[in-house]
């Protein structure tokens, strides 16, 4: 390699260092807008604006989320801004080998859908390609920029939780509860910014687990109880039973591991443990008051009367009895499966993405694709940190009881964003730089106070 040459950039030319900061800022601002659109434009919001995102009809462009369009444009801009674009692609897939495996299995799934089953392929675009692009883009910005985008995520999740609580208490709805083109009236669950109540519960539960793992370490200490408490209360407004139970179980396990580590002599921030000591009695008191005033009556009612949701998860396995072994292995006729679902009363889909995949694309293709999916999730954990495995396992567990990944959506994109922005372990030089800036800020504040005392 010639002197003055770097991978993917070519020989240095006069003025190049000045262009890179400008490109970095542009990439950051485009990602800022992309994440903002991802969190505030749910499928229900898009439907309200007249975009037939997950409804029948409409143009192919309407089937792709606006944030995904912007992410594609940002990745293309980043690609073509390199003097050696092919070297950039090679660098990406050298760093993310599991993602390359995932894309190969995604192409196989695409072939199964289009060439064999002759079905629309748009449902697997946003669901699986959008998270891959976000992995590439978020890995191309600086730690300081990821830190700033992490604060944006905290703000958006707080705004979503507050809106969900407001809808729950007042009956106001930002968007009506629209499921497959059917407006469901009388449902008390909030839709907020993230759309379907179960999607809200899934993402909010994952966010709370992320906070418990240290995803809030860059926030002021005083903000942590309010951020955690408001999002925890919002889980009641969203009404996701599986999400809540699984989240509470994971939180107990995580805090138990942390407590054991502390008792064995591990290091732990005193403020965090003081925060836990304060939150436990406050949380218990809030629960008692909430039950007394009937705040949780509707949510508890869903455990008593689930509107047939639990029975639907049992009935879905009966569909396999009406299919031959060959159909199950290579993929049954979509029209035949749709007819069987209607005859069993499963009009709103199969509430398990594992089962839905097999009934839609066959056992063989589904298993190969799941191998690729796990390879991609491994890349996400490797690009963030080992604790990211907790929200990912939580996501897969809760998604196993809903259509989730078997339908069009951005659920996986949220998991990727939270893992990469909130759980990424900062490099040593970044920690030292932030600590130095805090010390300097403290010294300046002390100097100001000293001068004020002398003046008085």
C-alpha positions in Angstrom: 0.0 0.0 0.0 1.4 3.4 -1.0 2.2 6.0 1.6 -0.6 8.3 2.4 -3.3 5.8 1.4 -6.0 4.5 3.7 -8.6 1.7 3.1 -11.5 3.0 1.1 -10.2 6.6 0.8 -7.4 6.6 -1.6 -4.5 9.0 -1.6 -4.9 12.1 0.5 -5.5 15.3 -1.4 -5.4 18.9 -0.4 -8.7 19.8 1.3 -9.8 16.2 2.1 -9.6 16.6 5.9 -11.9 19.5 5.7 -14.5 17.6 3.7 -14.6 14.6 6.1 -15.9 16.6 9.1 -18.6 18.1 6.8 -19.6 14.6 5.6 -19.6 13.4 9.2 -22.0 16.2 10.3 -24.3 15.6 7.3 -24.4 11.9 8.2 -25.3 12.7 11.8 -28.1 15.1 10.8 -29.6 12.6 8.3 -29.5 9.9 11.0 -31.1 12.2 13.5 -34.0 12.8 11.1 -34.2 9.1 10.2 -34.5 8.0 13.9 -37.0 10.8 14.6 -39.2 9.6 11.7 -38.8 6.0 12.8 -40.2 6.7 16.3 -43.0 9.1 15.4 -44.4 7.7 12.1 -46.1 4.4 13.0 -48.1 2.4 10.5 -51.3 4.0 12.0 -49.9 7.5 11.6 -49.0 6.8 8.0 -52.6 5.4 7.4 -54.0 8.5 8.9 -52.0 10.6 6.4 -53.5 8.5 3.6 -50.5 6.3 3.0 -51.5 2.6 2.6 -48.5 1.3 4.3 -49.9 -2.0 5.6 -53.2 -2.0 3.8 -54.2 -3.6 0.5 -53.8 -1.4 -2.6 -51.6 1.6 -3.1 -48.3 1.9 -4.9 -45.1 -0.1 -4.0 -43.5 3.1 -2.7 -46.2 3.4 -0.1 -45.2 0.0 1.4 -41.8 1.3 2.5 -41.4 3.4 5.6 -40.3 7.0 5.0 -37.5 6.6 7.5 -36.3 3.6 5.5 -36.2 5.7 2.3 -34.0 8.3 4.1 -31.7 5.6 5.5 -31.2 4.1 2.0 -30.4 7.6 0.6 -28.0 8.2 3.5 -26.2 4.9 3.0 -25.9 5.6 -0.8 -24.5 9.1 0.0 -22.0 7.6 2.4 -21.0 4.9 -0.1 -20.5 7.3 -3.1 -18.6 9.8 -0.9 -15.8 7.3 -0.6 -13.1 7.4 -3.3 -13.1 3.6 -3.4 -16.8 2.6 -3.0 -16.1 -1.2 -3.4 -13.5 -1.1 -0.7 -16.1 0.4 1.6 -18.5 -2.5 0.8 -15.7 -5.0 1.5 -14.9 -3.3 4.8 -18.6 -3.4 5.9 -19.0 -7.1 5.2 -15.5 -8.0 6.7 -16.7 -6.3 9.9 -20.2 -7.8 9.8 -19.8 -11.4 8.5 -23.0 -12.5 10.2 -24.9 -9.8 8.3 -23.6 -11.1 5.0 -25.0 -14.6 5.9 -28.3 -13.0 6.9 -28.5 -11.1 3.5 -27.9 -14.4 1.6 -30.7 -16.1 3.5 -32.9 -13.1 2.9 -32.3 -13.4 -0.8 -33.4 -17.1 -0.6 -36.6 -16.0 1.2 -37.1 -13.3 -1.4 -36.8 -16.0 -4.2 -39.3 -18.2 -2.3 -41.8 -15.4 -2.1 -41.6 -14.0 -5.6 -40.6 -16.8 -7.9 -42.3 -19.8 -6.2 -45.3 -18.3 -4.3 -45.8 -15.2 -6.5 -46.6 -13.1 -3.5 -45.7 -9.4 -2.8 -42.2 -9.1 -1.3 -42.6 -5.7 0.3 -43.4 -7.1 3.8 -39.8 -8.3 4.2 -38.2 -5.0 3.1 -38.8 -2.8 6.2 -38.8 -5.7 8.6 -35.3 -7.0 7.7 -33.4 -4.7 5.4 -34.0 -1.5 7.4 -32.3 -2.9 10.5 -29.3 -3.9 8.4 -28.9 -0.4 7.0 -29.2 1.1 10.5 -26.4 -1.3 11.7 -24.2 0.0 8.8 -25.0 3.7 9.4 -24.8 3.7 13.2 -21.4 2.0 12.9 -20.1 4.8 10.7 -20.5 7.7 13.1 -18.4 8.8 16.0 -19.0 7.9 19.7 -19.9 11.5 20.5 -22.5 11.4 17.7 -23.9 8.1 19.0 -24.0 9.6 22.5 -26.1 12.5 21.1 -28.4 10.2 19.2 -28.9 8.1 22.4 -30.2 11.2 24.1 -32.7 11.6 21.3 -33.9 8.0 21.9 -34.4 8.8 25.6 -36.4 11.9 24.7 -38.6 10.1 22.1 -39.3 7.2 24.5 -40.3 9.6 27.2 -42.6 11.5 24.8 -44.2 8.2 23.7 -44.8 7.1 27.3 -46.3 10.5 28.3 -48.6 10.4 25.2 -49.6 6.8 26.0 -50.5 7.8 29.6 -52.4 10.8 28.4 -54.4 8.7 25.9 -55.1 6.1 28.6 -56.4 8.7 31.2 -58.4 10.9 28.8 -59.6 8.6 26.1 -58.1 10.8 23.4 -56.4 9.0 20.5 -53.7 10.3 18.3 -54.6 7.6 15.8 -57.5 5.1 15.9 -56.6 1.5 16.5 -56.4 0.2 13.0 -55.7 -3.5 12.5 -55.6 -4.6 8.9 -58.0 -1.9 7.8 -60.5 -2.6 10.6 -61.0 0.2 13.1 -61.4 -1.3 16.6 -63.6 0.9 18.7 -63.8 0.7 22.5 -60.2 -0.6 23.0 -58.8 1.3 26.0 -55.2 0.5 25.1 -53.0 3.5 24.0 -51.4 3.7 20.5 -49.2 6.8 21.2 -46.5 7.3 18.6 -45.4 3.7 18.1 -48.7 2.5 16.8 -50.3 -0.8 17.9 -50.5 -1.2 21.7 -48.6 -4.5 21.6 -45.8 -2.8 19.6 -45.7 -0.1 22.2 -45.5 -2.6 25.0 -42.8 -4.6 23.2 -40.5 -1.6 22.5 -41.1 0.1 25.9 -40.4 -3.2 27.8 -37.2 -3.6 25.8 -36.2 0.0 26.6 -36.8 -0.5 30.3 -34.5 -3.6 30.2 -31.9 -1.5 28.3 -32.1 1.1 31.1 -31.6 -1.5 33.8 -28.5 -2.7 31.9 -26.9 0.8 32.1 -28.5 2.4 29.0 -29.1 5.6 30.9 -25.5 6.0 32.2 -25.0 9.2 30.2 -28.1 10.9 31.7 -28.2 13.1 34.7 -28.8 11.1 37.9 -31.9 13.1 38.8 -33.6 12.1 35.5 -33.3 8.4 35.9 -36.2 7.7 38.4 -38.6 9.8 36.4 -37.6 8.2 33.0 -37.9 4.7 34.4 -41.1 5.3 36.3 -43.0 7.0 33.5 -42.1 4.3 31.0 -43.0 1.6 33.6 -46.4 3.2 34.2 -47.0 3.4 30.4 -46.7 -0.4 30.2 -50.1 -0.4 31.9 -51.5 1.9 29.3 -50.3 -0.3 26.4 -51.8 -3.5 27.9 -49.2 -6.0 26.7 -49.4 -8.9 29.1 -46.6 -11.0 27.7 -44.4 -8.0 27.4 -45.0 -6.9 31.0 -44.5 -10.3 32.6 -41.4 -11.1 30.6 -39.9 -7.6 31.3 -40.5 -7.9 35.0 -38.9 -11.4 35.0 -35.8 -10.1 33.1 -35.5 -7.1 35.5 -35.6 -9.4 38.5 -32.8 -11.5 36.9 -30.7 -8.5 35.9 -30.9 -6.8 39.3 -30.2 -10.2 41.1 -27.0 -10.6 39.1 -26.0 -7.1 39.9 -26.6 -7.6 43.6 -24.7 -10.8 43.6 -21.8 -9.1 41.9 -21.8 -6.3 44.4 -21.9 -8.7 47.4 -18.9 -10.6 45.9 -16.9 -7.3 46.0 -17.7 -6.0 42.5 -17.7 -2.3 41.8 -21.0 -0.6 41.6 -22.0 3.1 41.4 -23.3 4.1 44.9 -25.8 6.5 43.3 -27.3 3.6 41.3 -27.8 1.5 44.3 -29.2 4.4 46.3 -31.6 5.0 43.4 -32.7 1.3 43.6 -33.2 1.6 47.4 -35.4 4.7 46.8 -37.3 3.3 43.9 -38.4 0.0 45.5 -40.5 1.5 48.3 -41.8 4.3 46.0 -42.7 1.7 43.4 -44.5 -0.5 45.9 -46.4 2.6 47.2 -47.4 3.6 43.7 -48.7 0.2 43.0 -50.8 0.1 46.1 -52.3 3.5 45.3 -52.8 2.6 41.7 -54.8 -0.5 42.6 -56.8 1.4 45.2 -58.0 4.0 42.6 -58.6 1.4 39.9 -55.7 2.5 37.6 -54.9 -1.2 36.8 -58.4 -2.6 36.6 -58.5 -2.7 32.8 -55.1 -4.2 32.5 -55.8 -6.9 35.1 -59.1 -7.6 33.3 -57.0 -8.7 30.2 -55.6 -11.5 32.3 -59.1 -12.6 33.2 -60.7 -12.1 29.8 -58.2 -12.0 26.9 -60.8 -11.9 24.1 -59.7 -15.3 22.9 -56.1 -14.4 22.4 -54.7 -17.4 24.4 -57.0 -19.8 22.6 -55.9 -18.4 19.2 -52.3 -19.4 20.0 -53.5 -23.0 20.5 -55.8 -23.1 17.5 -53.0 -22.0 15.2 -51.3 -25.4 15.6 -54.5 -27.1 14.3 -53.8 -25.6 10.9 -50.9 -28.1 10.4 -53.3 -31.0 10.6 -54.9 -29.9 7.4 -51.6 -29.7 5.5 -49.5 -32.4 4.0 -45.9 -33.0 5.2 -44.7 -31.8 1.8 -46.6 -28.6 2.1 -45.2 -28.0 5.5 -41.6 -28.6 4.4 -41.5 -26.6 1.2 -44.3 -24.1 1.8 -48.1 -24.5 1.3 -50.3 -22.6 -1.2 -50.9 -19.1 0.3 -54.6 -19.1 -0.7 -55.1 -22.5 0.9 -53.5 -21.3 4.2 -55.6 -18.1 4.1 -58.7 -20.2 3.8 -57.7 -22.4 6.7 -57.0 -19.4 8.9 -60.5 -18.0 8.2 -62.1 -21.4 8.9 -60.3 -21.5 12.3 -61.3 -18.0 13.1 -57.8 -16.6 12.9 -58.7 -13.5 10.9 -56.0 -11.2 12.4 -53.1 -13.5 11.7 -51.1 -16.1 13.6 -49.8 -14.9 17.0 -46.3 -16.4 16.7 -43.9 -15.3 14.0 -42.1 -18.8 14.2 -45.3 -20.6 13.2 -46.4 -17.9 10.8 -43.1 -18.2 8.9 -43.4 -22.0 8.5 -47.0 -21.7 7.4 -46.1 -19.0 4.9 -42.7 -20.1 3.5 -42.2 -23.7 4.5 -40.1 -25.3 7.2 -36.9 -25.6 5.1 -36.7 -22.0 4.0 -37.8 -20.7 7.4 -35.1 -22.7 9.3 -32.4 -21.4 6.9 -33.6 -17.9 7.3 -33.6 -18.1 11.1 -30.0 -19.2 11.0 -29.2 -16.0 9.1 -31.4 -13.9 11.5 -29.4 -15.2 14.5 -26.1 -14.4 12.6 -27.3 -10.9 12.2 -28.3 -10.6 15.8 -24.9 -11.8 16.8 -23.4 -8.9 14.7 -25.6 -6.5 16.6 -24.4 -7.8 20.0 -20.8 -7.7 18.7 -21.2 -4.1 17.5 -22.7 -3.0 20.8 -21.8 -5.0 23.9 -22.5 -8.4 25.5 -25.4 -7.0 27.7 -27.3 -6.4 24.5 -28.2 -10.1 24.5 -30.8 -9.4 27.2 -33.1 -7.1 25.2 -32.6 -9.3 22.1 -33.7 -12.4 24.0 -36.6 -10.4 25.4 -37.6 -9.3 21.9 -37.6 -12.8 20.6 -39.5 -14.2 23.6 -42.3 -11.6 23.3 -42.4 -11.7 19.5 -43.0 -15.5 19.8 -46.5 -14.6 20.9 -47.4 -12.2 18.2 -47.2 -11.7 14.4 -44.2 -9.4 14.8 -41.4 -10.4 12.4 -43.8 -12.4 10.2 -45.6 -9.1 9.2 -44.4 -5.8 7.9 -43.0 -3.5 10.6 -40.0 -1.9 12.2 -39.8 -3.8 15.5 -36.4 -5.2 14.8 -35.1 -1.8 13.8 -36.0 -0.4 17.2 -34.0 -3.3 18.9 -31.0 -2.5 16.7 -31.1 1.2 17.4 -31.4 0.8 21.2 -28.7 -1.8 21.4 -26.2 0.2 19.3 -26.9 3.6 20.9 -27.7 2.8 24.5 -25.7 -0.3 25.2 -22.5 0.3 23.3 -19.5 0.2 25.6 -17.7 3.5 25.2 -14.0 3.3 24.3 -11.5 4.3 27.0 -10.4 7.5 25.3 -14.0 8.7 25.0 -14.6 8.0 28.8 -11.5 9.9 29.7 -12.4 12.8 27.5 -15.9 13.1 29.0 -14.5 12.7 32.5 -11.9 15.5 31.8 -14.6 17.8 30.5 -16.7 17.2 33.6 -13.7 18.0 35.9 -13.0 21.2 33.9 -16.7 22.2 34.1 -16.7 21.5 37.9 -13.5 23.6 38.4 -15.1 26.4 36.4 -18.2 26.3 38.6 -16.1 26.3 41.7 -14.1 29.2 40.5 -17.3 31.2 39.7 -18.6 30.4 43.2 -15.3 31.5 44.8 -15.3 34.8 42.9 -18.9 35.4 43.8 -18.1 34.8 47.5 -15.1 37.2 47.4 -17.2 39.9 45.7 -19.9 39.6 48.4 
